[in-house]
Amino acid sequence: MKKLAVVALGGNALLRGNQLGTIEEQEQNTKDTLENLVYLVKEGYDLIITHGNGPQVGNILMRNDAGEEMYKIAQMPLDVCVADSQGGIGYMLERILRNVLKENDIQKEVVTLVTPVLVDINDPAFKNPTKRVGKSYNKEQADILANTKGWIFKEEVKDTGSGWRRVVPSPKPKSVMNADVIDMLAKQGNIVIAVGGGGVPVYYDENHDLRPAEAVIDKDSASAVLGATIKADEFYILTDVPFVFINYKKENEQKLEKLTIKQAEEYMKQGMFGEGNMSPKIQSCINFVNNGGKMAVITEATKLKDKSFGTKLVND
Amino acid sequence: MKKLAVVALGGNALLRGNQLGTIEEQEQNTKDTLENLVYLVKEGYDLIITHGNGPQVGNILMRNDAGEEMYKIAQMPLDVCVADSQGGIGYMLERILRNVLKENDIQKEVVTLVTPVLVDINDPAFKNPTKRVGKSYNKEQADILANTKGWIFKEEVKDTGSGWRRVVPSPKPKSVMNADVIDMLAKQGNIVIAVGGGGVPVYYDENHDLRPAEAVIDKDSASAVLGATIKADEFYILTDVPFVFINYKKENEQKLEKLTIKQAEEYMKQGMFGEGNMSPKIQSCINFVNNGGKMAVITEATKLKDKSFGTKLVND
């Protein structure tokens, strides 16, 4: 049996913070990342690629705002914007991956799925929206949007002044829709691209009707749920550091190479990882391994060819 | 063996010309259409749904323009905009179809694929772009965009004045990527949503690298290619008339109920169908049946439950 891996690409694998976000930049970043990913294919893994969408859906939301402002085009809700980003990013990944595979003489099909992900509308996150999305407004604009669209805003104070940004909930993913189709396609040898941006958040209402949730889902968290559901062997989170560190950038900084779930949970309790960034990644890795995964790895894409790199979380 | 049908939803099945394009309108139109489509599922067909994206990708292009103008956000090229629309529309179709199936007590999964469609870069359409996309510019703006982005413009004269609109090629679809995956998923009993907007147009360059084509593909044409490739039994084009007519709205108007390929080709030669609208639909039906399909049907979604409705093209 071949090993099955779920690989989650971070936003910066596609679009970096200091870049303008042109299509040329995005295509080059994507190519660089996928050329590294090919090492896993060469080692014989069946592969599912998931990806973030932060900068892209941010741009889509800004364009929605501008389109309404300039041309009175009806804005699409957040769920449709996330789905748009799954289409655009997924297609770009698929097209470039097909070229990278060809350059490496690998005969494999690539299939991209639009992926809804189920959340629970009673998730406490819906009472406490924290995830900032879209553009920064002044108080007056924010008040109008709060009244007309029911958006919730939080103030953001920066060196450049203060602004009000829409906040949306980030509920926990309960299950990935079509996980069995994703699994089957991957095991047939196709490389599957799915769960883009953490999935389009949807929930079942009291009548068991499927409704859109105006929310965003953490992509590592949704990818870990997928990995556990389909009993993937390994789960990779590709980010912008080669290893996870504790006491990062302090005198007693320590690089972590191998980490048991017990150790990871202990460090989490002690708050040893960056709150907004590394901590949810570690939690996703813990969830994956606790639910039957063999190994979770956090590293940079460029380190995939070197098996000695990366922080590896295992059961013991 | 169950019968396999490819059903192409026209733009107006999702968003009508006289509407604003709000999400509420799109969802209601989609629900109305899908409730009719269920009749085919109840008759036991395996089903692949394809769809147009005209109004939606038009809005995405306008928003791209507005986002660059207002916020200096880099515009995405046409291929990415088409892929965005596949994500957004495909997700909306999938979510609402799941609800419609549930209401009808039908247990079926729905799977939505992002679909690139191969075109030939030597297609004569690339030398003669005809398809108008995006907003209307004045001459000065159009000249700047022609210089900076290489876009081609054509003047459009209307009652409201003249304007310059970008024109892009509409090349013939050569093949639908992942047609075998679409086929397999449908025959397993999943309802598959694919080939949105006629597919994201891509081509192989001289190095056999897969490149994006700044073009749009006719959705009926691409759907017919898919249908023929996977040897679907039937092909439905759902549009805004219950039957095809010759001499439409003239004294000698004639409703067509059954049409052989020979008759259809004869009428085509005589220019009996609307050039921009019905003629390419008939051609797609001819192509489907000529390549092995049993029957192609042009009708309204609301007529699907009544087998006596619709214009049926058959071999003889």
Boltz contact constraints between the chains, C-beta under 6 A:
constraints:
  - contact:
      token1: [A, 20]
      token2: [B, 74]
      max_distance: 6.0
  - contact:
      token1: [A, 21]
      token2: [B, 74]
      max_distance: 6.0
  - contact:
      token1: [A, 22]
      token2: [B, 74]
      max_distance: 6.0
  - contact:
      token1: [A, 23]
      token2: [B, 76]
      max_distance: 6.0
  - contact:
      token1: [A, 23]
      token2: [B, 77]
      max_distance: 6.0
  - contact:
      token1: [A, 59]
      token2: [B, 73]
      max_distance: 6.0
  - contact:
      token1: [A, 62]
      token2: [B, 67]
      max_distance: 6.0
  - contact:
      token1: [A, 62]
      token2: [B, 71]
      max_distance: 6.0
  - contact:
      token1: [A, 62]
      token2: [B, 73]
      max_distance: 6.0
  - contact:
      token1: [A, 63]
      token2: [B, 63]
      max_distance: 6.0
  - contact:
      token1: [A, 63]
      token2: [B, 64]
      max_distance: 6.0
  - contact:
      token1: [A, 63]
      token2: [B, 67]
      max_distance: 6.0
  - contact:
      token1: [A, 64]
      token2: [B, 63]
      max_distance: 6.0
  - contact:
      token1: [A, 66]
      token2: [B, 66]
      max_distance: 6.0
  - contact:
      token1: [A, 66]
      token2: [B, 67]
      max_distance: 6.0
  - contact:
      token1: [A, 66]
      token2: [B, 70]
      max_distance: 6.0
  - contact:
      token1: [A, 67]
      token2: [B, 62]
      max_distance: 6.0
  - contact:
      token1: [A, 67]
      token2: [B, 63]
      max_distance: 6.0
  - contact:
      token1: [A, 67]
      token2: [B, 66]
      max_distance: 6.0
  - contact:
      token1: [A, 70]
      token2: [B, 66]
      max_distance: 6.0
  - contact:
      token1: [A, 71]
      token2: [B, 62]
      max_distance: 6.0
  - contact:
      token1: [A, 73]
      token2: [B, 59]
      max_distance: 6.0
  - contact:
      token1: [A, 73]
      token2: [B, 62]
      max_distance: 6.0
  - contact:
      token1: [A, 74]
      token2: [B, 20]
      max_distance: 6.0
  - contact:
      token1: [A, 74]
      token2: [B, 21]
      max_distance: 6.0
  - contact:
      token1: [A, 74]
      token2: [B, 22]
      max_distance: 6.0
  - contact:
      token1: [A, 76]
      token2: [B, 23]
      max_distance: 6.0
  - contact:
      token1: [A, 77]
      token2: [B, 23]
      max_distance: 6.0
  - contact:
      token1: [A, 80]
      token2: [B, 88]
      max_distance: 6.0
  - contact:
      token1: [A, 83]
      token2: [B, 87]
      max_distance: 6.0
  - contact:
      token1: [A, 83]
      token2: [B, 88]
      max_distance: 6.0
  - contact:
      token1: [A, 83]
      token2: [B, 91]
      max_distance: 6.0
  - contact:
      token1: [A, 84]
      token2: [B, 84]
      max_distance: 6.0
  - contact:
      token1: [A, 84]
      token2: [B, 87]
      max_distance: 6.0
  - contact:
      token1: [A, 84]
      token2: [B, 88]
      max_distance: 6.0
  - contact:
      token1: [A, 86]
      token2: [B, 87]
      max_distance: 6.0
  - contact:
      token1: [A, 87]
      token2: [B, 83]
      max_distance: 6.0
  - contact:
      token1: [A, 87]
      token2: [B, 84]
      max_distance: 6.0
  - contact:
      token1: [A, 87]
      token2: [B, 86]
      max_distance: 6.0
  - contact:
      token1: [A, 87]
      token2: [B, 87]
      max_distance: 6.0
  - contact:
      token1: [A, 87]
      token2: [B, 114]
      max_distance: 6.0
  - contact:
      token1: [A, 88]
      token2: [B, 80]
      max_distance: 6.0
  - contact:
      token1: [A, 88]
      token2: [B, 83]
      max_distance: 6.0
  - contact:
      token1: [A, 88]
      token2: [B, 84]
      max_distance: 6.0
  - contact:
      token1: [A, 90]
      token2: [B, 114]
      max_distance: 6.0
  - contact:
      token1: [A, 91]
      token2: [B, 83]
      max_distance: 6.0
  - contact:
      token1: [A, 91]
      token2: [B, 114]
      max_distance: 6.0
  - contact:
      token1: [A, 91]
      token2: [B, 200]
      max_distance: 6.0
  - contact:
      token1: [A, 95]
      token2: [B, 210]
      max_distance: 6.0
  - contact:
      token1: [A, 98]
      token2: [B, 210]
      max_distance: 6.0
  - contact:
      token1: [A, 99]
      token2: [B, 209]
      max_distance: 6.0
  - contact:
      token1: [A, 99]
      token2: [B, 210]
      max_distance: 6.0
  - contact:
      token1: [A, 111]
      token2: [B, 178]
      max_distance: 6.0
  - contact:
      token1: [A, 111]
      token2: [B, 181]
      max_distance: 6.0
  - contact:
      token1: [A, 112]
      token2: [B, 114]
      max_distance: 6.0
  - contact:
      token1: [A, 114]
      token2: [B, 87]
      max_distance: 6.0
  - contact:
      token1: [A, 114]
      token2: [B, 90]
      max_distance: 6.0
  - contact:
      token1: [A, 114]
      token2: [B, 91]
      max_distance: 6.0
  - contact:
      token1: [A, 114]
      token2: [B, 112]
      max_distance: 6.0
  - contact:
      token1: [A, 178]
      token2: [B, 111]
      max_distance: 6.0
  - contact:
      token1: [A, 181]
      token2: [B, 111]
      max_distance: 6.0
  - contact:
      token1: [A, 200]
      token2: [B, 91]
      max_distance: 6.0
  - contact:
      token1: [A, 209]
      token2: [B, 99]
      max_distance: 6.0
  - contact:
      token1: [A, 210]
      token2: [B, 95]
      max_distance: 6.0
  - contact:
      token1: [A, 210]
      token2: [B, 98]
      max_distance: 6.0
  - contact:
      token1: [A, 210]
      token2: [B, 99]
      max_distance: 6.0
